[in-house]
């Protein structure tokens, strides 16, 4: 959440952000009124407690009793106002960065740069679900019978390819020399500290998800009523809270995690859209980068995460474009949102395969995750999260590396991780 002091002193800036993020339902006047009411009640409670102490010292029993009753009423009023105030504060989205384009939806996102030339095929390239069905490596039909629509079985060489990409990417994220080269090539002056591998829980308490500012929209989440737990939509949902209510030492930062987990999304509102294959399924697998850094390094940190995403695509020889999302196409906690869109020849267009979210201090303020500076000052850290690998990279490989004889070539960088196998072939 934002700092109430910032909101008070920059009400016009916050109002513009609400408009640009399509969140004009948030009432700033009501929020500030609740803040003043809460502050006034807190002052009255402090004054009353002082009077109670004086009455006790003077052994004035009647006055003490009267003040106690008055205090109970004030405490009740304070609790009610505080609850309303907190709800109002949590409804205010983050302020977009200065370089974020103003726009209503994804159609107004901006291309920052492109890399690679889409391959020219001597035949009509197939979409990934056609390749998957022909080779027997993607089975939506059986999954629909067993579980329901928008689920899939991955089989045979595609499973091996999945873990090949996973191990290939982990090899990058854990190698300081590779990370330094990525930073140097991108001209980013940053500590190339490796990522710590994590396999986080895939369930999370509603209160914790709310502190991450990711509980909404709830219609995108799967909820387990019996235990009041949500299934995560990305590993960052349980990576981010690992340090809630903690204080880092300045020398410890940055701290970077690479979390691999199942991810669950209801894909509400997309019925009939991308129903085939594994593009928009309810359960998928994802490797997510999460970082905690000093505020002055947070933009560079996001740029570094994007540079890692670009490096992965370059080594796999997958053409892509970098998109900076507009105000109307970014989440409430996002300060700056960047996507990598990879070329999909079967679909004849670029599709999002990676995203990188820069939250600044928005999440850490809700999580109460702070850093103690060398001079003793304590402030909130800044947080970033970004995709390292998800199923859409498999889609990109299937479509970009398909061959005329119906097979799929394995990208050269992945052959060692496939036991020397150079082609994906038909499963039994």
N, C-alpha and C positions, 0 to 999 in steps of 0.2 A: 504494500500500500504506500501511498505518498505520505510525506511528513505534513501534519496539519499546519505547521508554521509556514511551509512552502505554499500550501493551498491558500492560506490567509493572505500572504504577501503577493501571491501571483494568481489571484482569482481569474483574471482575464485569460491568462495562458492556459489554465486548467479548463476554462469554459470552451476555449477554441479546440483543445484536445478532445473534449467530450463530443463536440460537434463533428470533428473530423473522424472520430472513431465510431460514429453513429450511436453514441450513448447519451443522447440528450434527455433520456429518462432520469438521469441523475440530477438531483436538485441540490446545487451548491449552497443556496441560501439557507435551506433547511439544515444542511450539514453544519454550516458555520453557526447557526442559531443553536443547534444542539450542543455544539462545542462550548459556546458561551454559557449556556444553561448548566452544563456539566461542571464547568470551571467555577461558576457561582455557587453551586451546591457543595462542591468540594471545599470551597472557602468557608461556607457556613458550617460544614461539619467540623472543620479544623477549629473554628472559633468556639463551637459548642463543646468540643472535647476539652478545650482549654478551660472553659467555664466549669465543666464537670470535675476537672482536676482541682480547681479552686474550691468548689463546693465540698469535695471530699476532704480537702485539707482543713476547711473550716468546720467540718462535721455537720454540714447543713443537709440533713437527711431529706427534708421536703423538697428543697431546691434540686438536690441530686436526682430524686425520683422524677421530678418534672422534666429535668434536662434529659434523662434517660428516655422517657416517652417521646420527647421532641426529637431526640436523636434517632430513634427507631423509625419514625416517620420520614426523617430526612434520608436515612440510609436506604429506605425502600424507594423513595423518589429518585435518589442518585442511581440506584441499580437499574431502574427502568429507563432513565435518560441515557445512562452509559451503554445499555444494550442497544438502544436506538442509534446512538452515536456510532458505535462500533459497526453496526450493520450498514449505516450510511457511508462510513469511511471505506469499508471493504467493497463498496459498489463503485468506487471511483477508479477508473482504469489508469494505467501508466501514461506518462507524457511521451508522445513519439519523438524520436530524434530529429534534429534539424534537417538531416538529409533524407528523411522518410517522405516519399511523395504523398501529396494529399489526393485522395480518391475514394470513391464509394465502394468499389469491389475489385476483384482480381483483374478485371479488364484495364485497370489503371495502374497496374504494377509496371515497374520500369526495368528494362534490360540494362545491366551494368557492363557486361562483357560476354563474349562467346569464345569457345575453344573447340577446335576440331571440325573437320568437314564430314557431314553425313555420307555414309558409304553408298556408292552407286551399285545396285544389284542388277545382275543379268536376268533376274526373274522377279516376279511380284512377291515381295516379302510378306510373310504371314505375321499375324498378331501372336502374342505369346501364348494365349490360350489355345490357339490352333496347333502351335508347335507342341505344347504340353500334352494335348489330347492325342496327337499323332504319335508321339513318342511314349505315351503312357506314363508321363512323369508328373502331370497335374491331373488330379481326379476330383472334379467338383461333383460329379453325378453321385458317386458313392457317399461323399461327405454330406450331400443334401439328404440322402436317405437316412444316414446315421445320425446327423446332427441338425441339419437344416440348411437353407440357402446361405450363400456368402461364407462358406467354409470350404476347405480344400485339403486333400491328401497330397503331400509332396512325396515322390517316389524315385527310386533308382538313382541315376547319376545326378538328378537335380538336388537330392539331399546331400550328396557328396560335394556338389558345387556350392551349396549353401555354406557348409562348414569350411570349404576351401576359402571362400571369400571372408568368412568370419576370422579364420586363423591368419589370413593375409593381412587383414586390417588390424588385428591385435598386434601383429608383428610390427606394424608402423607405429601404433600408439604407444608401444612399450619401448621403442628404440630412440634414445636421445639424439643420436647422430642423424637419423632420418628426420626427426622432428626439427632439428637445427637447420638442416638443409632446406626443408619446406619453408621455414621462417625466413631464412636468408634469401631464397629464391623469390619470395613474396615481398621482400624488403620490409619485414616486420621485426623490429627490435623487441624481443620478448624472451623470457626464460623458457627454453625448450624442455621443461620438466616433463617426464613421461606420465602417462595415465595409469592409474592403478586399476587392474581388472576387478570387476564386482559382478556378482550374480545376486541382484536385490530381490526382496519379496515382491510378489505380483498382486498383493492385496494391501489396502491402505485404509486407515480410519478416515471417516468423512471430515473430522476436524483437522486432521493433518493435510488432507487434500485441499481443504479450504485455505489453510495457511500457505499452501503452495500456489494459491490463486488458480487452481486447475479443476476445482469441483464443478464449476459450470462450464459449458452447458451439460446439465445432468442427463439430458436425454441421449447424450453420447456415451454415457457410462453404464457399465454393468454393475448392479448392486446386489449383494447377497443379504437378503432381509434377515435371515436367522442370526447372523453375526454382525450385522450393520457394518459391513466392509464393502469397499469398491474394488473392482479389478482395475489395475492401472492401464492407461492408454499408451504409456511409454515408460521406460525405465527411469527417466528423470523425475517422475512423480514420487518415487521412493528413494532416489539418490539425493535430491535436493534437501529433504528433511533430515538427512543423516547428521547434520550439525546444527539442528535447531536449538536455540537457547545456549549456544556455545560461543566462546570468544577465542579466536585464533591469535597467535603472536604474529606480528607483521612478517617475520622471517620465514614463517611456514607457508606463506602464499606465493605462488598460486598452488591450489590443490586441485587435481584433475582426476576424474573417475571415468572409466569406460564400462558401462553397465549393460550386460546382455540379459534379455528376458523375453518372455511372451508378452504380447501387448493385445489389449482387447478394446474394440471400438464398435459401437452399435451401428455406425454409419447412418444415423437417423436422417431422414430427409433426402436420401440419395437412392431411394427405391427405383429400380429400372435403369440406373446409371452404372456402367462398368460392372455389370453383374457376373461376367464371365472371367475365369482365371483367378488371379491372385492380386489384382490391383486394389480392389476395395473389399477386403474380407474382414470378418469380425474378429478373427484371431490370427496374429502373425508374429514374426520374430524380429527383434530389433536390437542393434547395438548402439547405445546412446552415449555421447560425451557430455559430462557435466563438470563445470568448473566454478571455483570460488577464487576471486582475485581482488587485488586492491582497486579502489574506484578509479584511480588515474590510469589503470591499465585495461579497463574493461572493453573499450572499443577495439584495442589491439588484440585482446583475447578473442573477441568474436571474429575478427579478421583472420586470426590464426586458425580457428576452428574451420572457417570456410576454406582457407588454404589447404588444410588437411583433406577436406571433402574433394576439392579440386584435384589434389595430388592422386587420390584414389581413382578418380575417373580417368585422369591422364594415363596412369600406369595401366589401367584396364582398357585404354584406348576407346573410351566412350565419349562421344561429342556431347557438349553441354552448354548451357547458358546460365549466367548468374543473374538472379532477379532480386531487386529490393522491393518488398511488398509495400503497398500503399496503406494509408491509415485505416481504410475500410476493410482491409484484408489481413489484419493482424490481431492477435489475441489481446485481451485486456491487460495482461501483465507485461506485454512486449513493449520495449523501448525502441528496438530496431529489429526487423525480421528479414532475413535473407534466405532465399531458396536456391537450390541447385536443380535445374530442370535438364534432364538427360534426353537425348534424341532417341525416339522410338520409331524405327523405320516401318514396322508393321502398322503403326497408327498414323504415321506420317506427320508426327508433331513431337514437340518437347513435352515431357511430363515431369512433375516434381518427383525427385528421388531422395533429396536431402533438404533439411531445413536447419536454420541456425537462429536461435532466439536470444537476444540480448535483453536482460531484464533490468540492468543497472541495479539499484538498491531496492527495487519494488518487492521482490520475493523475500529478500533477506530481512527487510523490516518486518514483514509478517512472521517470518520464522525466528526473528530475534537472533540472527547469526551475525556476529560482529568481529572486528579485528582491533587488537590493542596495538597502537603505534609505538614506535621506539621512544617517542616523547611522552607516552602515557595516555594520549588521547584515545578514546574508544569510539569507533564509528561502524556503520554497517558495511559489510563486504558487498561486492557486486557479483552477480551470478549470470552465467551463460549456459545454455544447453544446445546441443546440435546432433543431428543424425550422423553416425559413422557408417552404418550399414543397415539396410532393411530389405524386405522382399522385392521392392521395386528395382533394386539393382539387378536382381536375378532376371526380372522382366527385360531390362535393358540388354543384358548379356544374351538372353535367348533371341531377342529380335535383331540385335546388331551382329551376332556371330552365327546366324543360321546359314546353312549351306543348301545348294540346289538339290542335293540328294536327300534332304530331309533331316540331316543331322545338325548338331550345333558344335562349332569349334570352341575349344576351351581357350580363353585368353592366355597368352604365353606366361604371364606372371602367376597364373593359378595352376599351371601344369604340375609344378612340384608338390602342390597341396592336394592334387588329385591322383597321387601315386603314379605320375607320369602319363596319365590318360589325356589324350589330346582332343577327343570328341565325346560329346554326350550322345548316347545312342538309345535305341528303343529299349524300354524296360520289358520284362517278360509279361 
